[in-house]
């Protein structure tokens, strides 16, 4: 009976940890955060966990104090970046460690976290446009250039939301959005709007720069997760090339040169 109970415990904890890890990584966490959070909870429940983090899967081996072991494979799935989810999942790991939550209690909280709604898309649209306009000002753009960048970002980001919502390939989406934003930003040249149309053009596509993949890739490299580092860096580089292609196409169409 004890063997059956221990096996069931290892199985339940292993399934929870694998689901937890997949959601954490899918939400944009780094590998080191994933390791620390999972090991923190496993230690509190008297389990030893070994994991191999791959770009698309996580392999788990969970072992209890009696040597009973189970192996699990978690599929990460499509990335849905959410700092809110990452924060709540990290808090859950500390609640398990500090308050002694049982696996059942942790699973209940985890299921609620999974239902965390996405940020309002209209608020995100306006906030991203304002932020990109601020980047324009930061790089020396005048008030007219900031307005042009705001409008170009508003249109491009709305297109991004629409295309990704329609399940378009993210690479095609980046090319299309950069193209639209750069064409609209060319208004500064065509209509002589302000004195810094070059800054408006250059910053009109900054909202597409994949900053999170770049930062996570660097973190993974520092921590020795080289496979994830190469995967994330490659994804980020491809997206950067796509936005550059869209920018160049827009500039070519509008006959605008940066040099």
PEDA-V732536 format. One record per pair of residues at least 12 apart in sequence whose C-alpha atoms are under 7 Angstrom apart, sorted by the first residue. I is the first residue (numbers start at 0). GAP is how many residues later the second one is. If there is no record, write none. Layout:
i-><I | I>
gap-><GAP | GAP>
//
This chain:
i-><6 | 9 | 9 | 9 | 9 | 9 | 10 | 12 | 13 | 13 | 15 | 16 | 17 | 17 | 18 | 20 | 21 | 21 | 21 | 22 | 23 | 23 | 24 | 25 | 25 | 25 | 25 | 25 | 25 | 26 | 26 | 26 | 26 | 26 | 26 | 27 | 27 | 28 | 29 | 29 | 29 | 30 | 31 | 36 | 36 | 39 | 39 | 40 | 40 | 40 | 43 | 45 | 45 | 46 | 46 | 46 | 46 | 47 | 47 | 47 | 48 | 48 | 48 | 49 | 53 | 53 | 54 | 54 | 55 | 55 | 55 | 56 | 56 | 56 | 56 | 57 | 57 | 57 | 58 | 58 | 58 | 59 | 59 | 84 | 87 | 124 | 124 | 124 | 125 | 128 | 128 | 128 | 129 | 131 | 131 | 131 | 131 | 131 | 132 | 132 | 132 | 132 | 134 | 135 | 135 | 135 | 140 | 140 | 140 | 141 | 141 | 141 | 143 | 143 | 144 | 144 | 144 | 144 | 145 | 147 | 147 | 148 | 148 | 148 | 151 | 151 | 151 | 151 | 152 | 152 | 154 | 155 | 155 | 155 | 155 | 158 | 159 | 159 | 170 | 170 | 173 | 173 | 173 | 174 | 174 | 174 | 174 | 175 | 177 | 177 | 177 | 177 | 178 | 178 | 178 | 178 | 180 | 180 | 181 | 181 | 181 | 181 | 181 | 182 | 182 | 182 | 184 | 184 | 184 | 185 | 185 | 197 | 207 | 208 | 209 | 209 | 212 | 212 | 212 | 213 | 213 | 216 | 216 | 216>
gap-><61 | 52 | 53 | 54 | 59 | 60 | 59 | 90 | 48 | 58 | 91 | 21 | 54 | 56 | 55 | 13 | 52 | 53 | 54 | 53 | 62 | 65 | 51 | 50 | 51 | 52 | 53 | 54 | 55 | 52 | 53 | 54 | 55 | 58 | 59 | 53 | 54 | 57 | 186 | 189 | 190 | 189 | 191 | 53 | 56 | 53 | 57 | 52 | 55 | 56 | 53 | 18 | 19 | 15 | 16 | 17 | 18 | 14 | 15 | 16 | 12 | 13 | 14 | 12 | 173 | 174 | 173 | 176 | 19 | 20 | 21 | 16 | 17 | 18 | 19 | 15 | 16 | 17 | 13 | 14 | 15 | 12 | 13 | 28 | 25 | 29 | 32 | 33 | 28 | 21 | 24 | 25 | 20 | 17 | 18 | 21 | 74 | 75 | 13 | 14 | 16 | 17 | 68 | 63 | 64 | 67 | 55 | 58 | 59 | 52 | 53 | 54 | 49 | 50 | 49 | 51 | 52 | 55 | 54 | 37 | 52 | 36 | 51 | 55 | 29 | 32 | 33 | 52 | 28 | 51 | 26 | 21 | 22 | 24 | 25 | 18 | 13 | 17 | 68 | 71 | 65 | 68 | 69 | 67 | 68 | 70 | 71 | 70 | 27 | 65 | 68 | 69 | 67 | 68 | 70 | 71 | 23 | 24 | 19 | 22 | 65 | 68 | 69 | 67 | 68 | 71 | 15 | 16 | 19 | 15 | 68 | 60 | 35 | 31 | 26 | 29 | 19 | 20 | 23 | 19 | 22 | 12 | 15 | 16>
//
